[in-house]
Amino acid sequence: METTDESDGRSPKVVIVGAGYAGVAAAGVLRAGGITDVTVLEAQGRPGGRVQTLQLEDGHLEIGAQFLHGQNEIYAIAERENNLLDDEEGEEAEILPDTVLQYHEYDFYTPGGHLVDGHVVLENLRALEELNNKARSEGVASDVMVSLGDFFRDRYTDVMSTTPGEDWVKGSMLKWFESWAKMDSGGTVDEQSLPGTGKYAYVPGSGVQETKTGMEEVFKCLLRESLPPENLLLNKPVKKIHWTEKAVDSAESETVDENSSKRERTKELYKEVDENWSKPERTKESGLELDKDSSDDERTKVFAGTNFISGETKPSAGDQADAAVTGLSIHMEKSGATIDENDADDSGMESSASKTTPETSDDEKTEDFKERTDGVVKIPPEQIILEISDDKLRTNPPASKKLGDGFRVRVECEDGEIFHADHVIVTSSIGFLKDNEDFLNPPLPSLHRRAVNSMGFGNVAKVFLIWDQEESTGLQSVLPCMDDVMAEWQRQVLGSDVWGAVFLWPDGKKPQLKSAVTPITTSTGRQWFEDVSLWELPSSLDTCISAWIGGEAATVMEAVPESEVKDVLYEMLVLFLNKPSIPPPTRVIRSTWHSNPYTRGAYSFLATGAPLELHDALSQPLPAKEDPVLQLAGEACSKHYYSTAHGALDSGSLAARAVLRHYGKPAHE
């Protein structure tokens, strides 16, 4: 049954910005709940967001999200839709979270084709894994100003003193771990919050696995069941979103008093959050945050086995965890937090809504990459604390322009087209929101804005070296393979049937490659290729080897000419494998998530110094929980599944349910 707005009898209108997993999931939940007037605006020429599968003649490559993490809802879609799961994984796959220990099957090389002893690799990986586990279990109680790097430096010497291998090998493996950590989260170990490492939750089930034909195919299944084609508009970038707390009728022209009761309403909202969200208990077994008393709240829904379109819970094939995550309290103290230039108070300070920000071209943004560190905004700790004193508490003034016909949202697109709505769900990446502070009018309130600015958002890149099938005929004794399905010519590259390889630069020696001619480095003076953490053999394409790069090095790589990237990686292959007979690859394909103006990076992480309540702040509806005119959604808004596609889906579903509750529709909660 279609939902109607009781105020004027018409159907509610919802605009969703972004057609990734969050946006499409939100649309599906809304339509299933009776709100059918839903329009999804996508800036790019394809839906999917940071899910992108490149289909080639002989296979496919995952440019973006690649793995299913446990038996989550995306796993369920792949399982029920024409069996899109990879048969090779098997139903009883071991749970393998993204940890360093799983790389014991990889070969570790030093320059000149020297293979590090497998026993030395395994024992040192175990030591690093032990440190990683301790960081998750012990770090949650640490001060937010303590980084993962602080923890490792404090414990590393003692733990590694008992492992086999020469000191330079151990030092090289530690540097590799730091590169891997950048690839795993997008940020350096010093940028990653130590207590934040324990907040991420693993979904029970089939570990980490891939799909048969690519993640984009699974996404398309969700798209088909969630949204009619006519409700999705591609190549429709949004210029600005105007929103207001109070509905403005088309006949009205007066503005809402800036000194109205908004201040008291905001205080009540914060008080409600503090009173209603309980501190979770922790279990020794899993380290997850649990709230045994929260059975109905949407934020405590058990993730595994839940259909986020219908809201129905069904048994999953894996272990059903009886764990429900809950929100942490947001505490306010009279700390006298300072107000920055955008925090106008009632004394008449200029609001950021009245300022104009000079436009920066994409070229200028690329040139400015050396001043960035993985998309993380460096600000003093006192400016990122979410605790706001009473005397400084302030919310942004409502929009002075009338929105028309009683609507509270006006979405202005780059091409000039206008969309009016009662609600808007913004699924833009945190990277985009950081770069476009004037995207919303009025801007986000202080609570949300500080959450956006203090959230970590890093970059991760994949580079694919590809050889033509014709050239592969003479390579049967040169290039490797890890699987019988792949071409025979790949079998010899890494010397054994392994998943891939790790190249260790000798600790203390500056790497030099003749092909690296572009004179740009990271902010710490490192070459981008020093942070190539993994070399792998994609099961989806026989004639390809992929390289993974994380952090600022990935951003630097995007600024290097593509031909040079190909030459540098080829030179690394020859150098570390000591096989000059390897022919140059025919072409190279690389991801460019940071250069993309609509993403500006890969995924989020909890940055050092940031409060653990960031995700709660980001997902709070505006102007109030019971009045969700404006909401943010996406992987960065997911409390425990941030940085993942299923976290984005979860976040979009929750945002949609908030709208349905506004109209008395519980959406099968």
C-alpha positions in Angstrom: 0.0 0.0 0.0 1.4 3.4 -1.0 2.2 5.8 1.8 0.8 9.3 1.8 1.8 12.5 3.6 -1.0 13.3 6.0 -0.2 17.0 5.9 -1.4 17.5 2.3 -2.6 14.1 1.2 0.1 13.5 -1.5 2.7 10.8 -1.6 6.0 11.6 0.1 8.9 12.3 -2.3 12.4 11.1 -1.6 15.6 11.9 -3.5 18.6 9.7 -3.0 22.0 11.1 -4.1 24.3 8.2 -5.3 23.5 4.9 -6.8 25.9 2.6 -5.0 24.9 -0.1 -2.5 23.7 2.4 0.1 21.5 4.4 -2.3 20.0 1.4 -4.1 19.4 -0.4 -0.8 17.6 2.7 0.6 15.4 2.9 -2.5 14.5 -0.8 -2.2 13.5 -0.5 1.5 11.5 2.6 0.8 9.6 1.1 -2.0 8.9 -2.1 -0.1 7.5 0.1 2.7 5.1 1.9 0.5 7.0 5.0 -0.6 7.3 4.7 -4.3 8.1 8.3 -5.4 11.8 7.7 -5.1 14.4 9.3 -7.4 18.0 8.2 -7.4 20.5 10.7 -8.9 23.9 9.3 -9.9 26.7 11.6 -11.0 28.6 9.0 -13.1 27.5 7.1 -16.2 27.1 3.9 -14.3 25.5 2.7 -11.1 27.5 0.8 -8.4 29.6 3.5 -6.8 32.9 2.0 -5.7 31.8 -1.4 -7.0 33.1 -1.7 -10.6 33.8 -4.8 -12.6 35.6 -4.5 -15.9 34.4 -7.2 -18.2 37.1 -8.3 -20.8 37.0 -10.9 -23.6 38.8 -13.5 -21.6 37.5 -12.7 -18.1 36.9 -9.8 -15.7 38.8 -7.6 -13.3 37.6 -6.0 -10.1 38.5 -2.3 -10.2 36.7 -1.7 -6.9 35.2 -3.8 -4.1 36.2 -7.4 -4.7 35.4 -9.6 -1.7 32.4 -10.9 0.2 33.2 -10.7 3.9 31.2 -13.4 5.6 27.7 -14.5 4.9 26.2 -11.0 4.8 23.3 -9.8 2.7 25.4 -9.4 -0.4 26.5 -13.0 0.0 22.8 -14.0 0.2 22.0 -12.1 -3.0 24.9 -13.9 -4.8 23.8 -17.2 -3.4 20.2 -17.0 -4.5 20.7 -15.2 -7.9 21.9 -17.9 -10.3 24.6 -19.1 -8.0 27.0 -16.2 -8.5 29.3 -17.5 -5.8 32.7 -18.9 -6.7 32.4 -22.7 -6.7 36.1 -23.0 -5.9 35.6 -21.6 -2.4 33.2 -24.3 -1.2 30.4 -24.0 1.3 32.6 -24.9 4.2 35.3 -22.3 3.6 37.4 -21.4 6.6 36.8 -18.0 8.2 39.7 -15.9 7.0 39.4 -12.3 8.0 41.8 -9.8 6.5 44.8 -10.7 8.6 48.5 -11.0 7.9 48.7 -14.7 8.8 46.8 -15.7 5.7 49.8 -14.7 3.6 51.9 -17.5 4.9 51.1 -19.3 1.6 52.7 -16.4 -0.4 56.3 -16.4 -1.5 58.4 -13.6 0.1 61.2 -12.4 -2.2 64.1 -10.0 -1.9 65.9 -8.5 -4.9 67.8 -10.9 -7.1 65.3 -13.7 -6.8 66.2 -14.7 -3.2 63.3 -16.5 -1.6 63.0 -16.0 2.2 62.8 -19.3 4.1 59.1 -20.3 4.5 59.6 -21.1 8.2 61.0 -17.6 8.9 58.1 -16.0 7.1 55.5 -18.1 8.9 56.9 -17.4 12.4 57.3 -13.7 11.8 53.8 -13.5 10.4 52.5 -15.2 13.5 54.2 -12.6 15.6 52.7 -9.8 13.6 49.3 -11.5 13.8 49.6 -11.8 17.6 50.3 -8.0 17.8 47.4 -7.3 15.5 45.0 -9.4 17.7 46.2 -7.7 20.8 45.6 -4.3 19.2 42.0 -5.3 18.6 41.4 -6.8 22.0 43.3 -4.4 24.2 43.1 -1.2 22.1 39.4 -0.5 22.6 40.1 0.7 26.1 42.9 3.0 25.0 42.9 6.7 24.6 41.7 7.8 21.2 45.0 9.7 20.7 46.9 6.5 20.6 47.6 5.1 17.2 48.1 1.6 15.9 51.6 2.6 15.1 52.3 3.6 18.7 51.1 0.2 19.9 53.3 -1.7 17.4 56.4 0.2 18.1 55.9 -0.3 21.8 55.4 -4.1 21.5 57.3 -5.1 18.3 60.8 -5.5 19.7 59.7 -7.8 22.5 57.5 -10.0 20.3 59.9 -10.3 17.4 62.9 -11.0 19.6 61.9 -14.6 19.7 61.3 -15.2 16.0 63.8 -16.7 13.6 65.6 -14.8 10.9 68.1 -12.0 10.5 67.3 -8.6 11.9 67.2 -7.0 8.4 64.6 -9.6 7.4 62.5 -8.8 10.4 62.8 -5.1 9.7 61.8 -5.6 6.1 58.7 -7.6 7.2 57.7 -4.9 9.6 57.9 -2.3 6.8 55.9 -4.7 4.6 53.3 -5.0 7.4 53.0 -1.2 7.5 52.4 -1.2 3.7 49.8 -4.0 4.1 48.0 -2.0 6.8 47.7 0.9 4.3 46.2 -1.4 1.7 43.9 -2.9 4.3 42.5 0.4 5.6 43.7 3.2 3.4 45.6 4.9 6.2 49.1 4.5 7.8 49.5 2.8 11.1 50.0 6.2 12.7 46.8 7.5 11.1 44.7 4.6 12.3 43.2 4.8 15.8 44.2 2.0 18.1 40.8 1.8 19.9 39.2 2.0 16.4 40.8 -1.3 15.4 38.6 -3.2 17.8 35.4 -1.6 16.6 35.2 -3.2 13.2 33.2 -6.4 13.3 33.6 -9.5 11.1 30.4 -11.2 9.8 30.3 -14.9 10.6 30.3 -17.4 7.7 32.3 -18.3 4.7 35.3 -16.0 5.3 36.6 -13.9 2.5 35.6 -15.0 -1.0 34.9 -13.8 -4.5 32.1 -14.1 -6.9 32.1 -15.9 -10.3 31.5 -13.0 -12.6 32.2 -10.0 -10.5 30.8 -7.9 -7.7 29.0 -5.7 -10.1 26.8 -8.6 -11.3 25.7 -9.1 -7.7 25.0 -5.4 -7.4 22.8 -5.5 -10.5 20.7 -8.1 -8.9 19.9 -5.8 -6.0 19.3 -2.9 -8.4 16.8 -4.9 -10.4 14.7 -5.9 -7.4 15.0 -2.4 -5.7 14.5 0.2 -8.3 12.6 0.6 -11.7 14.9 1.9 -14.4 12.9 5.1 -14.8 13.6 6.0 -11.2 17.4 6.0 -11.7 19.0 9.0 -13.5 22.7 8.6 -14.6 25.1 11.4 -15.5 23.2 13.6 -13.1 25.8 15.2 -10.7 24.2 17.3 -7.9 25.5 20.8 -7.5 23.8 21.7 -4.2 21.2 20.4 -1.8 19.0 23.0 -0.1 17.1 21.8 3.0 15.2 23.3 5.9 13.8 22.2 9.2 10.4 23.8 8.5 8.2 23.2 5.5 8.0 26.4 3.4 4.8 26.7 1.4 4.9 28.2 -2.1 2.9 31.2 -0.9 5.3 32.0 1.8 8.2 34.3 1.3 9.3 35.1 4.9 12.4 33.4 6.3 12.5 31.4 9.4 13.8 33.2 12.5 17.5 32.2 12.9 17.2 32.6 16.6 14.2 30.3 16.9 14.0 27.3 19.2 16.4 25.3 17.2 19.1 25.6 19.9 16.8 23.9 22.5 15.7 21.3 20.0 19.3 20.4 19.3 20.1 20.1 23.0 17.2 17.8 23.4 18.3 15.6 20.5 21.8 15.3 22.0 20.3 14.5 25.4 18.0 11.9 23.9 21.0 10.2 22.2 22.9 10.1 25.5 20.0 8.7 27.4 18.7 6.1 25.0 21.9 4.6 23.6 23.4 2.3 26.2 27.0 1.3 26.6 27.5 -2.2 25.1 29.0 -5.2 26.9 31.9 -6.9 25.3 32.4 -10.7 25.0 35.8 -12.2 25.5 35.2 -14.7 22.7 34.7 -12.4 19.8 35.7 -8.9 21.0 32.5 -7.6 19.4 30.4 -4.9 21.1 27.1 -6.5 22.2 24.0 -5.2 23.7 21.9 -8.1 25.0 18.9 -5.8 25.8 18.5 -4.5 22.2 16.3 -6.9 20.3 14.1 -4.5 18.2 16.2 -1.5 17.5 17.4 -1.3 13.9 20.9 -0.6 15.0 21.0 -3.9 16.9 19.9 -6.1 14.0 21.9 -9.2 13.7 23.6 -8.8 10.3 24.0 -12.3 9.0 21.1 -13.8 7.2 18.9 -10.6 7.1 17.2 -9.5 3.9 17.6 -5.7 3.9 14.9 -5.2 1.4 12.0 -7.0 3.1 13.5 -6.9 6.6 12.8 -10.6 7.0 15.4 -12.6 8.9 16.1 -16.0 7.5 18.6 -18.7 8.5 22.0 -18.4 6.9 24.2 -21.3 5.8 26.9 -20.3 8.2 27.1 -19.9 12.0 24.4 -17.6 13.2 26.0 -15.3 15.8 23.6 -14.2 18.5 25.4 -10.8 18.6 23.7 -7.4 18.1 25.7 -4.3 17.8 24.5 -1.1 19.4 25.4 2.6 19.5 27.8 4.2 22.0 26.6 7.2 23.9 27.6 10.6 22.7 28.6 12.5 25.9 28.6 16.3 26.1 30.8 18.2 28.5 31.0 21.9 29.2 34.5 21.9 27.8 34.4 25.3 26.1 35.1 23.8 22.7 36.2 26.5 20.3 34.2 27.5 17.2 35.9 27.7 13.9 35.2 30.2 11.2 32.2 28.2 10.0 30.6 28.0 13.4 28.7 31.2 13.5 26.9 31.9 16.8 24.1 34.1 17.7 26.3 37.2 18.0 26.1 37.8 14.3 29.2 35.9 13.0 29.0 35.2 9.4 27.6 31.7 8.5 29.4 29.5 6.1 26.2 29.3 4.2 26.8 33.0 3.2 30.4 32.5 2.1 31.6 31.5 -1.4 34.3 29.0 -1.8 36.6 29.4 -4.9 36.2 26.4 -7.2 39.3 24.2 -7.5 39.9 22.3 -10.7 40.7 18.6 -10.8 44.2 19.4 -12.0 44.8 21.7 -9.0 43.5 19.0 -6.7 45.9 16.5 -8.3 48.8 18.9 -7.9 47.9 19.3 -4.3 48.2 15.6 -3.6 51.6 16.0 -1.9 49.9 18.0 0.9 47.4 15.2 1.5 47.9 12.1 3.6 45.4 9.5 2.4 42.5 12.0 2.4 42.7 12.5 6.1 42.2 16.1 7.2 44.8 17.1 9.8 43.2 19.2 12.5 43.9 19.8 16.1 42.3 17.3 18.5 40.2 20.0 20.2 38.5 20.7 16.9 37.4 17.1 16.3 36.0 16.3 19.7 32.2 15.9 19.4 31.5 17.3 22.8 30.1 20.8 22.6 29.7 23.2 25.5 26.4 24.8 26.3 27.6 28.3 25.7 28.9 27.4 22.3 26.2 25.1 21.1 24.9 26.1 17.8 23.1 24.8 14.7 23.2 26.2 11.3 20.4 28.7 10.3 17.7 27.3 8.0 17.7 28.0 4.3 16.3 31.5 3.6 15.1 30.6 0.2 11.6 29.1 -0.1 11.8 25.6 -1.4 8.3 25.5 -2.9 5.0 23.7 -2.6 5.6 22.7 1.0 8.7 20.7 0.2 11.7 20.8 2.6 14.4 19.8 0.1 15.4 21.3 -3.2 18.2 19.4 -5.1 20.0 21.5 -7.7 21.8 19.5 -10.3 24.8 20.6 -12.4 22.7 20.8 -15.5 20.2 23.1 -13.9 17.4 20.7 -13.3 15.7 21.0 -9.9 14.2 18.2 -7.8 11.9 18.9 -4.9 11.4 16.4 -2.1 10.3 15.8 1.5 13.4 13.8 2.3 16.9 13.4 0.9 19.4 10.6 1.6 23.0 11.6 0.7 25.3 8.6 0.1 28.3 10.6 -1.2 31.6 9.4 0.0 33.3 11.0 3.0 36.1 12.0 0.6 33.6 13.9 -1.5 32.0 15.6 1.5 35.4 16.7 2.8 36.2 18.3 -0.6 32.7 19.9 -1.0 31.8 21.7 2.2 29.3 23.9 0.4 27.4 20.9 -1.0 24.6 21.4 1.5 22.7 24.6 2.3 22.6 25.2 5.2 25.8 23.3 5.9 25.8 20.3 8.3 25.5 21.2 12.0 28.7 21.2 14.0 28.2 17.6 15.3 28.0 16.1 11.8 30.6 18.4 10.2 33.2 17.6 12.8 32.4 13.9 12.3 33.0 14.2 8.5 36.2 16.2 9.0 37.7 13.8 11.6 36.8 10.6 9.9 39.7 8.9 8.1 39.3 8.4 4.4 42.2 6.7 2.5 43.1 5.4 -0.9 43.7 1.9 -2.2 44.7 1.1 -5.7 45.0 -2.0 -7.9 47.2 -2.1 -11.0 46.8 -5.0 -13.5 49.6 -6.0 -15.8 48.1 -7.9 -18.8 49.8 -10.0 -21.5 48.1 -11.0 -24.8 47.3 -14.6 -25.2 49.4 -14.7 -28.4 52.5 -13.7 -26.4 51.8 -16.2 -23.6 52.6 -19.2 -25.8 56.3 -18.7 -25.3 56.0 -18.0 -21.6 55.2 -21.5 -20.3 58.5 -21.6 -18.3 58.3 -18.0 -17.1 55.0 -16.9 -15.7 53.1 -18.5 -12.8 49.8 -19.8 -11.9 48.0 -20.8 -8.7 45.1 -22.7 -10.2 44.5 -25.4 -12.7 41.9 -23.4 -14.5 44.5 -20.8 -15.5 46.7 -20.9 -18.5 49.6 -23.3 -18.3 52.0 -20.6 -19.3 51.5 -18.9 -15.9 52.8 -21.7 -13.8 56.4 -20.9 -13.3 56.4 -17.2 -12.3 56.5 -17.4 -8.6 58.0 -20.9 -8.4 55.1 -22.7 -6.7 51.4 -23.0 -6.6 50.8 -20.0 -4.3 48.2 -17.3 -4.2 50.8 -14.6 -4.9 54.0 -13.0 -3.8 55.5 -10.3 -1.5 58.5 -8.3 -2.5 60.6 -7.1 0.5 62.8 -4.1 0.0 66.0 -4.5 2.2 65.5 -2.5 5.4 67.5 0.7 5.3 68.3 0.7 1.6 66.7 3.2 -0.7 65.0 1.5 -3.7 66.2 2.6 -7.1 64.4 1.7 -10.4 65.5 3.1 -13.8 61.9 3.3 -15.0 60.8 5.6 -12.1 61.5 9.0 -13.7 58.6 11.1 -12.5 60.0 13.2 -9.5 57.1 12.9 -7.1 57.1 11.1 -3.8 54.9 10.7 -0.7 55.0 13.3 2.1 57.5 11.1 3.9 59.8 10.9 0.8 58.9 7.4 -0.2 58.5 6.2 -3.8 55.1 4.9 -4.6 56.3 1.5 -5.6 57.8 0.9 -2.2 54.3 0.4 -0.9 53.3 -2.3 -3.4 52.2 -4.7 -0.7 50.9 -7.7 -2.7 51.3 -9.3 -6.1 48.5 -11.7 -6.9 47.1 -13.8 -9.7 43.5 -13.0 -10.4 41.4 -16.1 -10.8 39.2 -14.2 -13.1 41.8 -13.5 -15.9 44.4 -16.0 -17.0 47.0 -13.6 -18.4 47.2 -11.0 -15.6 49.2 -10.2 -12.5 47.8 -7.6 -10.1 49.6 -5.3 -7.7 48.0 -3.7 -4.6 49.0 -0.3 -3.2 47.6 1.5 -0.2 47.7 4.9 1.4 49.3 8.0 0.0 51.4 5.9 -2.4 48.3 4.9 -4.2 47.4 8.6 -4.7 50.9 9.3 -6.0 50.7 6.4 -8.4 47.5 7.9 -9.9 49.5 11.0 -10.8 52.3 9.1 -12.6 51.8 8.5 -16.3 50.2 5.1 -17.0 53.0 3.9 -19.2 55.6 4.6 -16.5 53.5 2.7 -14.0 53.6 -0.3 -16.3 57.4 -0.1 -16.8 58.1 0.3 -13.1 56.0 -2.7 -12.1 57.5 -4.8 -14.9 61.0 -3.8 -13.8 60.1 -4.9 -10.2 59.0 -8.3 -11.5 62.3 -8.9 -13.3 64.3 -7.6 -10.4 62.7 -9.6 -7.6 62.2 -12.8 -9.6 65.5 -12.5 -11.3 63.9 -13.5 -14.6 65.0 -11.2 -17.5 63.2 -13.5 -19.9 59.8 -12.2 -18.7 58.4 -10.2 -21.7 57.0 -6.8 -21.0 53.2 -6.7 -20.4 51.0 -5.6 -23.3 49.0 -3.2 -21.3 48.2 -1.9 -17.8 44.8 -1.1 -16.2 44.7 0.7 -12.9 42.1 2.1 -10.5 41.9 5.8 -9.9 39.6 6.3 -7.0 41.3 9.3 -5.5 41.4 11.1 -8.9 37.6 10.5 -9.3 36.0 13.8 -8.1 32.9 11.9 -6.9 34.8 9.5 -4.7 38.2 11.0 -3.8 39.4 7.8 -2.3 38.6 4.2 -1.6 37.1 3.8 1.9 37.0 5.1 5.5 38.8 4.2 8.7 38.7 5.6 12.2 41.5 8.1 12.4 43.8 8.7 15.4 42.2 11.2 17.8 38.7 10.7 16.5 36.0 9.7 19.0 34.6 6.2 18.5 31.1 7.7 18.2 31.8 9.1 14.8 29.6 6.7 13.0 26.7 7.4 15.3 27.1 11.1 14.7 27.2 10.7 10.9 24.0 8.6 10.8 21.9 10.9 13.0 18.9 12.2 11.0 18.5 15.9 10.6 16.9 17.9 12.0 15.9 15.2 14.5 15.5 11.4 14.8 11.7 11.6 14.4 12.0 14.1 11.6 14.5 12.8 9.0 14.6 15.4 6.3 18.3 15.0 5.6 20.4 11.8 6.3 23.9 10.7 5.4 24.4 7.1 4.4 27.3 4.9 3.1 30.0 2.7 4.3 31.5 5.4 6.5 28.2 5.7 8.4 28.1 2.0 9.3 29.0 1.5 13.0 30.8 -1.8 12.7 31.1 -2.6 9.0 32.7 0.6 7.7 34.9 0.3 4.6 32.8 -2.6 3.2 30.0 -2.9 0.6 27.7 -4.7 3.1 28.3 -1.8 5.5 27.1 0.6 2.8 24.0 -1.5 2.2 23.3 -1.7 5.9 23.6 2.1 6.3 21.3 2.8 3.4 18.7 0.4 4.7 18.7 2.1 8.1 18.3 5.5 6.6 15.3 4.4 4.6 13.7 2.9 7.7 14.0 6.2 9.5 11.9 7.8 6.8 9.3 5.0 6.9 9.0 5.3 10.7 8.2 9.0 10.1 5.1 7.9 8.3 4.3 5.1 10.8 5.7 2.3 8.7 8.1 0.1 10.6 9.4 -1.6 7.5 9.2 -5.2 8.9 11.6 -4.3 11.8 
